[in-house]
Amino acid sequence: MKDRCEDEIPLKRTARQAAGRPKKAAAPTPPRIPRMTRLMALAIKFQDMIDRGEVKDYADLARLGHVSRARITQIMNLLNLAPEIQAQILSASQEAWNAPCISEQSLRRLTGLVAWSAQRAVWGNPHLPTPVARCWSAPSLQGDCLGNLANPNTRAV
C-alpha cells in the first residue's frame, strides 16, 4: 500500500503568466566616488578605529588592509590638511578630480605644510600662478597647481 502522494509543482512562471507583470528596469549605476574622496573618508574611518581602540596603531591597520605601514601613513597624513580643504575633498565631484593639477601626490605635498594658513594660501590664493582652488572650480586648467611646493623653502604670496 502506498501512503505517498506525489504531485509535480511548477516552480517557474510560464511565459503567459510573466507577460502580465511589468519588467524591472535596471537601476542606474551610482556616480563613481573620486579616489581622493575615498582616501580622505578612509583616513577619517581609520582615525575613528584608533580612537575607539579597535586597532592599536598604524601597524595594525596595515596588517588588516594588507598594505605597507608607509601607505597607511600617507593616507593618514590627509588628516593634517586644514578642515576646509578636507571638506572640499569630501564633497568633490569626479569632474573636479579630472584636473591635471589635483592628484594624490600634489595633496601629499600640501600636507607637508604644517601651518593650516599656509595650506589655505596655497589651496586658494588667487595671486599664485595656478592656485588649487581655481583648478578645482575649472578642471580644464593645465599645469601643476602645486608645482611651487617642489621647494619647501618657498613662501606663498
C-alpha angles and dihedrals in degrees: 000000000000117000094176126098115197123189130169115236116195110230098188124070115241120240090254093055093046093048093073094056121082114243118245113249116229111256113245113253113255117247115272114257111231116252096239091050089054091047091050091051090046091053090052091048092048092051089050090051090052092046092051092047096244088128128022103218147332091289090061090049090050092052092048093048095041091234134115123274088241091059091050089051091051091052094045092050087070085076087067090070119104112270093245091054091048090052091051091049092050093049098042121123125224090256091061091055092053089076108110092225097059112076139135090258093054091049090050088056089050091054087057088072105088099197115075089212090059090048091050090048093053093040098053112007109133091201094066116092093250112000117199096238090056090051088048092059095038110040092180093073113110129215139055108298093194096041090115088065092068086093108049090199093067118102127222112242 
